[in-house]
């Protein structure tokens, strides 16, 4: 009887050791996978750091004509669109947020923009906009800030909020990042500084990112999409430059891509902003452009 008990005990012990060994092996493999994933992310980060673009720069790059180096003269949306990009970029970087909605559930467009952090972003335009927002009391709404930063106000006391030469300053940023170059072009009555494309690889990477988000990597759920890519699509549409990213596609892919874009555009910002892990200010900017 004692011998049987000892054998049973030894069997249990061997099984326990085997289970521990297997568990340890799984943990080690999992650890290797995690380490590999981290290495991949670090490599992606290293690549991204070389040519990391802000939302404003990406939208401008989509709107620029490659050879001519300027945006369409008929595009009257990109100015306000770029100001919306600034607000969303600051929100994604944790600098801005909307005030609490309160018990009465204020609408997105009725809620004020407040400064969450005044830490410098390292981008002159973003820091300039952040300074205005931080120092303004009482706070303003998203709609008001888009108008104020664009200079679209009838109040002469608020004209100092306007951010001037935004497109030119963004283009110079892209020149410094090696994406564009600078030239002078003569337009009969005047000379104009233009910024033709010099690094087509970066622009094609940007276009492919937009295309893949609604084609190869389509997840059919805006809340599973990367927030920055979702914001880029919505803001590029508001700036009337999104079409440029889909123009090179074959008809079938173009139709499918645009159909999925329209499903995103038809979302209700008020409803989407109540879901978990969303950026409320981004949806407020979308609401401002679609109201």
N, C-alpha and C positions, 0 to 999 in steps of 0.2 A: 504494500500500500504506500509506504514511504517512497519507494523507488518510483512508483507511478506519479506521485505528487511532484517528485523532483523533476521527472521528465516533462510533466505538464508545465511546471514552473520554468524550465529551461526553454520550452517551446514558446511560451508567452514572452519570455525575455528576448529570444531571437526575433520574434515577430515585432516586438516593440523597437528593437534596435534597427530592424529592416525598415520599419515605418519612419523612424527618425532619420535614417540615412536617406530615404527617398524624399522626405520633406526637405532635408538639408540640400539635396541635389536640386530640387525644384526651386528653392530659394536662391541657390547659386546661379541657376540658369536665368531665373527672373531678374536677379541682380545684374547679370551680364547683359540681358536685353535692355534693362533700364539704363545701364551705363552706355550702351551703344546708342540708345535713343537720345540720351543727353549729349553724347558726342555729336550726333547728327544735328541736334538743335543748335549746339555751339557752332558747328560749321556753317549752318544756315545763318546764324546770327553774324558770324564773321563776314559772310558774303553780303548780308543785308547792310552791315555797317559801312561797307564800301560805297554803296549807292542808296542809302536809306532815304526815301522821299516822304515828305509830308503829304497829307491829303490834298492840300492846295497845289503842291507841285505836280502831283499825279493828275489832277483834274486839268491843270493848265497844259501839261504835256499831251494829254489826250486831245485838247482843243487846238494845239499849235499845228500849223501846216509844216510838214517836214522841211521842205526846201525853202519856202518863203520865210518861215520863222516868225509868223504872227498868227493871231486867231482871226476867225472870220469877222469882217466888218459888220456883218448882219447879226452877229450874236450879241443880243442885249441882255442875256441871262447870266453870263459868266461872272460879271462883276459882283452881283449879289450872291451868286453861287459860291464864289471864293470866300466871301465873308462867312457864309454858313459853314464852309469847310474849316475855317479857323475855330469857330465855336466848338465844332465836333472834335477837332484835333485836341483842343484844350481839355475837353471833357474826357476823351479817351486817355489822356495823359494824367488824369486825376487832378486837374487844376480848377475845373468848373463843375457845377451841378445845379439842378433846379431846386428851388425851395421846396419843403415838404408840401404835399398836396392838401393836407389838412382834413378835418372830419367831413367837410362839405365837398371834397373831391374837386378841387379846382381843375380846370382844363389845362392842357399842356401850354397853350398859348397865353393863359392868364397867369401862369407861375413865373416868378422872377428868377433871373440867373444870379447865382451867388458864387463868390470865390471860395473854393475849397482849400486851395494852397497857392501861395504866391511865389513858390520856388521857381527860379528862372528855367526856361525850357531850352535855352541855347539858340533859339530862333528869334531873330529881331522882331519880325512881324507878330509872332505869337506873343512875345513878351510885351509888345506895345499894346496889343488888344487886351491882354490880361491886366495890364496896369490901368487901362481905362475902366474896365469892369470892376476891379477891386476898389477904385477910388470913387466910384459913382454911388451916391446915396440920394434918394432911395434907389434900390436896384431897379433895373429895367428888364423887360421880357425878351425872349429870343427874337421875336419879330422886330422889336425896337432896336436891338443891337445890330441886326442885319442892316437895317435902314441907317442907323447912326454911323456904323463903320463904313458904309458905302457912300455916305454924304447925302443921302436922300432924306433930308429933313428940312422943314420950313422954319425951324427954330434957329435963328442966327447964333444963339448962345450955345448951341450944341454942335456947331460945325467943326469945332476942334476935335471931335471924336473921329472924324473921317480919316481913314488910312489911305494915304495918297500913293499913286504909282505902284499899286499892288502887283499888277501883272509884270511890270518891268522889274520890280524887286525880286519877284519869284523867278523870273527868267534868269536874272543874274545869279541867284542861288543855284540854278541848274547849270549855268556856265561854270561856276566854281566846282560843281560836282562832276564836271566833264561830260554832261549830257548834251548841252547846247554850245554854240559859239556865238560871237557877236559880229554883226556886219552893219553897214549903212546902205540903205536903198533909196533911190530917188523916185519920188512919185510926182513928177512934173512940177507941182507947186511947192513941195516941201521934201526934206530928207527925213527918213525915219530909221531909227535903230531897230534892227530885226535880230532874231535869234534862231537861225536854222539848226536843225538837228545834226549833231556830230557823232553821237553814240546810239546807233540804231538798236543795238542789243538790249539796252535798258528799256527803250520804248516798246520793243517787241515783247519783252518779259512782262511789262505792265499790261499790254493788250492781251497777252495769253492768260494772265492772271484773271482778268475780267471775263474773258471768254470761258475759261475752264470753270469758273464759279457757277455758271449757269448751263454748262454742257458736261464735261468730263467729271467734274466734282460736285454736281448738283445734288443737294441733300433734301430738297423739297420741304425745307423748314427753315425760315429765316433765323430762328434762335439757335440753330446748330451751325450756322454759317459763321465764319470769322467776322467779328464786329467791324473791323477796319475795311474788309472787302465789301461787306454789306453797305457800309456808309459810303464807300467809293462809288458803288453802283448807283445808289439813290442820289448822291450829290452830283455825280457826273450827268445824270439825267436832268436834274434841276438846273445845271449849268449848260444844258443843251450840247454836250460833247460826247455823250455815251454812244451815239450812233457810229462815231468814228472807230470805236473798238470792234464793232461787228461788221463794218463794211467789207473787210477782206474775206469774210466767210462765204462758203458755198450757199446757195439758196436754201437748201434743206436745213443746214445748221443755223443759218441766219434766222429763219422762221422759228425754229425751236428755241434758240437763244432769246429772241425778242419776246416770244410767248411767255417764257419763264421770267423775264424781266418784268413783264406786265403783271404777273402774279405778285411780284414784290411791290410794284407801284400801287396795286389795288389794296394793299394792306391798310387797315385803319390805325393810324398812329396812337390814338387814345387807347384803343384796345391792346395794341402790342406793348405799350409802355407799362401795362399793369402786370405783365408776365415776369417770372423770376429772372434774375441775372441779366437785365437789360440796361442799356444806357438811356435814361429818360431824356436827356438833353438832345441826343441824336434824333429821337423820335419827335421832339419838339421842333427841331430844325426842319425835319421832313414835313411836319404839319404846317409850318410857316410857308413852305413853298407850294403846298398842295391845297391850301385853304380856298 
